[in-house]
Amino acid sequence: MEKWERQLKSKVNHPFPEEMDELIDQTLNKLTKKHKKNHRPLIYTLIAVVASLAITVGMTSLSPAFADAMKSIPLIGSVFELGGEDGVKRGSQLGLSQKFNQQVRIGDQEVTFTESLYDGSNIHLGWVATDHDKNIFGFQNNISFTVNGKRISNYAADGPALYLENGTYAGRLQIDPNEKLPDKFTLGILSLDETAIYAEIPIELQGSYQTIPIAKSGTWNGTEMIYDELSLYPTTTELSFHMEDTDSSIGTLKFQMKDEHGHVLRTTSNQGWRTPSSGEYKYNFEPFESLPDKVTITPYTSTAYTTAEINVEWKGKPLTVPQGEVGSLIILDQKLEDNKLTLTFEVTGERIYEQVRDIGLNDRTGNPFPRVSPPIRIQGSDKYEITFSDVISADSIQITTPMFNPTNYLRDLEVTVHLRSLFQQNPFEE
């Protein structure tokens, strides 16, 4: 085995984005390097409604670019570990993903689906595609989904992607259906008019999950709000509730989920839909790495925050950057290598997800540096890393950070859920 291949395999599960970036560079050495490009940040999109035609292409007709890209995927572990968020990476590392290679043509775009993951919450599909100056997310705008031949009528879907090199992308398509799905089913990927079937992928529930009913209700904006349940999945923590008035709107309502040690779970997504009798809502948070004794769920509202540009100079000691009324960003370390600056930091405060999400970096004249990846939490800690490119010198930089107004907590709607006493065995133990 070549030396670089051994190095790749030894770093498959490394959680740090800089190591991941080096891994990508090494893996793609086999690809033809006509133009050297910077890695682009993760990009998010929503499924839109656009018509298109497509035909299925067999694996024997893989293009050279796809073939090279697919050869690299086993070496880096998986698309989920390369470009997934914390929960999906965790699910992949626990062995819950199922590998396969199925290439299809959707419109004028070739897409290879590489793996799936379903733990009872969301369905995740890994994919590899080449751009060729097209919209890399175009194929997502031209598909619909079925479960065992029945169209999923109400669902939310998004898909992050990581730019690799030479026009190749690795991405993840996340499907968040509203209805309960069977443990085994066939996921169909069809054209919007359902006249063309692009792929039929066997999906099977992997891992285990626990659902805890919540007996709590209250009033929000004159409407009764009822907590339904808290579900613990390997890839996510899911809170569901409903509003009795079908015309109700949650507006700016958000939730803080905190364990007995004060650790605040990062929010990852939320969605809502209507039924004949109520408005139904799901809020997703990062998964628990270990089972806490209890969690406290507190709804809150807050006015929009502003963004501050703060000049900082690194002198080898922790730097505290204020973020308004809710807490602070503390820069613990920085490393500049190959014009990429990686900041290691932690956040103290009440709204961790929002505090972390919108951090940026400028030069002293206010020009932003490209962000290589979103902030990634270092596994097993409350620290994060974020990397920016095109940085020549780190002596004089400008941090852009959200500045928060006071948070209005709705204490009368707060609920505490005791977890450990409900389980004879820790559901997070492998």
C-alpha positions in Angstrom: 0.0 0.0 0.0 1.3 3.5 -0.9 2.4 5.7 2.0 -0.2 8.4 1.2 -3.0 5.7 1.3 -1.8 4.5 4.7 -1.9 8.1 5.9 -5.4 8.6 4.5 -6.7 5.5 6.3 -5.1 6.5 9.6 -7.0 9.8 9.5 -10.5 8.6 8.4 -12.2 9.5 11.6 -10.2 12.5 12.7 -12.7 15.2 13.7 -10.6 18.3 13.0 -11.5 20.3 9.8 -7.8 21.1 9.0 -6.9 17.5 9.0 -10.0 16.8 6.9 -8.8 19.4 4.4 -5.4 17.9 4.2 -7.0 14.5 3.7 -9.1 15.8 0.8 -6.0 17.3 -0.9 -4.1 14.0 -0.6 -7.0 11.8 -1.7 -7.5 13.9 -4.9 -3.9 13.7 -6.0 -5.1 11.1 -8.6 -7.5 13.5 -10.2 -6.2 15.6 -13.1 -5.3 19.0 -11.8 -6.1 21.4 -14.6 -7.0 24.3 -12.3 -6.2 24.7 -8.6 -9.2 26.0 -6.6 -9.9 26.8 -3.0 -12.2 24.6 -1.1 -15.6 26.2 -0.9 -17.7 26.2 2.2 -20.7 23.9 2.9 -23.7 25.2 1.0 -27.3 24.6 2.0 -30.4 24.6 -0.3 -34.0 23.6 -0.1 -35.9 21.3 -2.5 -37.7 23.5 -5.1 -40.4 22.5 -7.6 -39.0 22.4 -11.1 -39.7 20.0 -14.0 -37.0 17.9 -15.7 -36.5 14.7 -17.7 -33.9 11.9 -16.9 -32.8 8.4 -17.6 -31.0 5.8 -15.5 -27.3 5.1 -16.3 -25.7 1.8 -15.4 -22.5 1.5 -13.3 -20.6 0.4 -16.4 -20.9 3.9 -17.9 -19.2 5.8 -15.1 -17.4 8.8 -16.4 -13.6 9.0 -15.7 -14.1 11.9 -13.2 -16.8 9.9 -11.3 -14.6 6.8 -11.4 -11.7 8.6 -9.8 -14.0 10.2 -7.3 -15.6 6.9 -6.3 -12.1 5.3 -5.9 -11.3 8.0 -3.3 -14.5 7.6 -1.2 -13.6 4.3 0.4 -10.2 5.7 1.5 -11.7 8.7 3.3 -14.3 6.5 5.0 -17.6 8.0 3.7 -19.2 11.1 2.4 -21.0 11.3 5.7 -17.7 11.6 7.6 -16.2 13.9 5.0 -19.0 16.5 4.9 -21.7 15.5 7.4 -22.8 17.4 10.5 -22.0 16.0 13.9 -25.0 13.7 14.2 -24.5 12.1 10.8 -20.8 11.6 11.4 -21.6 9.9 14.7 -24.1 7.6 13.0 -21.5 6.7 10.4 -18.8 6.0 12.9 -21.2 3.8 14.9 -21.6 1.7 11.7 -25.2 2.6 11.0 -24.6 3.7 7.3 -25.1 1.3 4.4 -22.7 1.5 1.5 -23.7 1.2 -2.2 -23.0 2.8 -5.5 -25.8 3.8 -7.8 -25.3 6.3 -10.6 -28.2 8.0 -12.3 -28.6 10.9 -14.7 -31.1 13.5 -13.6 -31.6 16.0 -16.4 -28.1 16.8 -17.7 -26.4 15.9 -14.4 -24.7 12.7 -13.4 -25.1 11.8 -9.7 -23.7 8.8 -7.9 -25.5 7.9 -4.6 -22.9 6.2 -2.3 -24.5 5.4 1.0 -27.6 5.7 3.2 -28.3 6.2 6.8 -31.7 5.8 8.6 -32.0 5.6 12.4 -35.7 6.3 12.7 -35.5 10.0 12.3 -34.1 11.5 9.0 -33.1 9.6 5.9 -29.6 10.6 4.7 -28.1 9.9 1.3 -24.5 10.5 0.4 -23.7 11.5 -3.2 -20.9 12.5 -5.5 -21.4 14.7 -8.6 -19.4 16.9 -11.0 -20.4 20.4 -11.7 -19.2 21.3 -15.2 -20.4 24.9 -14.6 -23.9 23.7 -13.7 -25.8 24.3 -10.5 -24.5 21.4 -8.4 -27.9 21.4 -6.5 -29.9 21.4 -9.7 -30.7 17.7 -9.5 -32.3 18.2 -6.0 -34.8 20.6 -7.6 -36.0 17.9 -10.0 -36.8 15.0 -7.8 -39.6 13.6 -5.6 -39.5 10.7 -3.1 -41.7 7.6 -2.5 -41.7 5.0 0.3 -42.7 1.6 -1.0 -44.2 3.3 -4.0 -46.3 5.8 -2.1 -45.3 9.4 -2.5 -44.1 11.3 0.5 -46.4 14.3 0.4 -45.1 16.3 3.4 -41.4 16.4 4.0 -38.5 18.8 4.5 -35.3 18.2 2.6 -32.0 20.0 2.4 -28.5 19.0 1.2 -25.1 20.3 2.2 -22.1 19.7 -0.1 -18.4 20.0 0.1 -16.4 21.2 -2.9 -13.5 18.8 -3.4 -11.5 19.7 -6.5 -11.6 19.7 -10.3 -15.4 20.2 -10.4 -16.2 17.3 -8.0 -18.5 17.6 -5.0 -19.4 15.3 -2.2 -22.7 15.9 -0.6 -25.5 14.7 1.7 -29.2 14.8 0.9 -31.3 14.8 4.1 -35.0 13.8 3.9 -37.1 14.6 7.0 -40.6 13.0 6.5 -43.4 14.0 8.8 -45.0 10.6 8.9 -43.7 7.5 10.7 -41.9 5.1 8.4 -41.5 1.3 8.5 -38.3 -0.3 9.7 -37.7 -1.6 6.1 -38.7 0.1 2.9 -37.7 1.0 -0.6 -36.9 4.7 -1.1 -37.8 5.8 -4.6 -36.2 8.8 -6.2 -38.5 9.9 -9.1 -39.1 12.8 -11.4 -41.5 15.5 -10.1 -44.2 14.2 -12.4 -43.4 10.6 -11.3 -43.0 9.4 -14.9 -39.3 8.5 -14.5 -37.8 6.4 -11.7 -34.2 7.4 -11.2 -33.3 5.1 -8.3 -34.8 2.6 -5.9 -32.8 2.2 -2.7 -33.4 -0.4 0.0 -33.5 1.3 3.4 -33.4 -0.4 6.7 -33.5 1.0 10.2 -30.1 0.9 11.9 -29.5 1.4 15.6 -32.0 1.9 18.3 -33.9 5.0 19.6 -36.0 5.9 22.6 -39.1 8.1 22.8 -40.2 9.7 26.0 -43.7 11.2 26.3 -43.9 14.7 27.9 -46.9 15.6 30.0 -46.8 19.4 29.8 -48.9 22.1 28.2 -49.3 25.9 28.4 -50.3 28.9 26.5 -48.3 30.7 23.9 -49.7 33.9 22.2 -53.1 33.0 23.4 -52.9 29.5 21.9 -52.5 26.2 23.8 -49.2 24.6 23.2 -48.8 20.9 24.1 -45.4 19.1 24.3 -45.7 15.6 22.7 -42.4 13.8 23.2 -38.7 13.8 23.3 -36.9 11.2 21.0 -33.3 10.2 21.4 -31.7 9.0 18.1 -28.1 8.2 17.4 -27.9 11.1 15.0 -30.3 13.6 16.6 -32.4 14.7 19.6 -35.9 15.5 18.5 -38.5 17.5 20.3 -42.1 17.5 19.0 -45.0 19.6 20.1 -48.3 20.9 18.6 -50.5 24.0 18.8 -54.3 23.4 19.0 -55.2 26.4 16.9 -54.6 25.6 13.2 -54.0 29.3 12.5 -51.3 29.6 15.1 -47.8 30.4 14.3 -44.7 29.8 16.4 -43.0 32.9 14.9 -39.8 33.6 16.7 -40.3 30.8 19.3 -37.1 28.8 19.9 -36.0 26.2 22.4 -33.0 25.8 24.7 -32.2 22.2 25.7 -29.7 21.9 28.6 -28.5 19.0 30.7 -27.9 19.0 34.5 -24.3 20.1 33.9 -25.3 23.2 32.0 -24.3 21.8 28.6 -26.6 23.3 25.9 -27.4 21.2 22.9 -26.8 22.9 19.5 -30.0 23.3 17.4 -29.7 21.8 13.9 -33.1 22.2 12.3 -36.9 22.7 12.8 -40.0 22.3 10.7 -43.7 22.6 11.0 -46.8 21.6 9.1 -50.6 21.8 9.4 -53.2 19.1 10.1 -57.0 19.6 10.2 -56.9 20.2 13.9 -53.5 21.6 14.8 -50.1 22.9 13.9 -47.4 20.2 14.3 -43.7 21.1 14.9 -40.4 19.3 15.3 -37.2 20.8 16.6 -33.9 18.9 16.1 -30.8 19.2 18.2 -27.4 17.5 18.2 -27.4 14.0 19.7 -26.3 13.2 23.2 -22.8 11.6 23.3 -23.8 10.1 26.7 -27.1 9.9 28.5 -27.6 12.7 31.0 -29.7 12.3 34.1 -32.1 15.0 32.9 -32.6 17.8 30.4 -34.4 21.1 30.8 -36.3 22.4 27.8 -37.0 26.2 27.9 -38.8 28.1 25.1 -37.5 31.6 24.4 -37.9 34.5 22.1 -35.4 37.2 21.2 -35.2 40.1 18.8 -32.9 40.1 15.9 -29.2 40.4 16.7 -26.6 42.7 15.1 -23.1 41.8 13.8 -20.0 43.4 15.2 -16.5 43.6 13.7 -13.9 43.4 16.4 -10.1 43.8 15.8 -8.0 41.1 17.6 -4.3 40.4 17.9 -3.2 36.9 18.9 -0.5 36.9 21.5 -0.5 33.2 22.5 -3.1 33.6 25.3 -6.9 33.1 25.2 -8.9 36.0 23.8 -12.4 36.8 24.9 -14.7 38.3 22.3 -18.0 39.6 23.7 -21.3 38.6 22.0 -23.7 40.9 23.8 -26.1 39.9 26.5 -25.9 36.1 26.1 -22.2 35.2 26.4 -18.8 35.3 24.8 -16.5 33.7 22.2 -13.1 32.7 23.7 -10.3 32.1 21.1 -8.0 29.4 22.6 -5.6 28.8 19.8 -4.9 29.6 16.2 -2.8 27.9 13.5 -1.8 29.3 10.1 -0.6 26.8 7.5 -0.6 27.0 3.7 -2.6 30.3 3.9 -5.3 28.5 5.9 -6.0 29.9 9.4 -7.7 27.5 11.9 -9.2 29.0 15.1 -9.9 26.8 18.1 -12.5 28.4 20.4 -15.2 27.8 22.9 -18.4 29.6 23.6 -20.0 30.5 26.9 -23.6 31.5 26.9 -27.2 30.7 26.4 -27.7 30.3 22.7 -24.7 28.2 21.6 -26.0 27.3 18.1 -26.5 31.0 17.0 -23.4 32.2 18.8 -21.2 29.7 16.9 -23.0 29.6 13.5 -22.3 33.2 12.3 -18.7 33.7 13.2 -16.6 35.2 10.4 -13.1 36.5 9.7 -12.0 39.7 7.9 -8.8 41.4 7.2 -8.3 44.8 8.9 -9.9 46.6 6.0 -13.1 44.6 6.3 -12.7 42.2 3.4 -13.9 38.7 4.4 -11.8 35.6 4.2 -13.5 32.5 2.6 -14.7 30.0 5.2 -13.5 26.5 4.4 -16.1 24.8 6.6 -18.7 25.7 9.2 -17.6 25.6 12.9 -17.1 21.9 13.8 -17.3 20.8 17.4 -14.3 18.8 18.6 -15.6 15.4 19.6 -15.8 14.8 23.3 -15.5 18.5 24.2 -17.2 21.9 24.1 -14.5 23.3 21.9 -14.9 24.2 18.2 -12.7 24.6 15.2 -13.2 26.8 12.2 -10.9 27.3 9.2 -10.6 30.2 6.7 -8.5 30.3 3.5 -6.5 33.0 1.7 -5.0 34.3 5.0 -1.5 35.6 4.5 -0.9 36.9 8.0 -2.8 36.3 11.3 -1.1 39.2 13.1 -3.9 41.6 12.4 -7.4 40.2 11.8 -11.0 41.1 12.4 -13.5 38.8 14.0 -17.1 39.2 12.9 -19.5 37.9 15.5 -23.2 38.2 16.4 -24.1 40.6 19.2 -27.2 39.4 21.0 -30.0 41.3 22.7 -31.4 40.0 26.0 -33.3 36.7 25.7 -36.9 36.4 26.9 -37.3 33.0 28.5 -40.8 31.6 28.8 -40.3 29.9 32.2 -44.0 29.0 32.6 -43.5 26.7 29.6 -40.3 25.2 30.8 -40.2 21.4 31.3 -37.6 19.0 32.8 -37.4 15.5 31.4 -35.7 12.8 33.6 -33.9 10.4 31.3 -31.6 8.0 33.2 -34.3 6.8 35.5 -36.3 5.6 32.5 -33.7 3.2 31.2 -32.4 0.1 32.7 -29.5 0.3 30.2 -27.8 3.3 28.7 -29.2 3.5 25.2 -26.0 5.2 24.0 -23.7 2.3 25.0 -22.5 0.4 22.0 
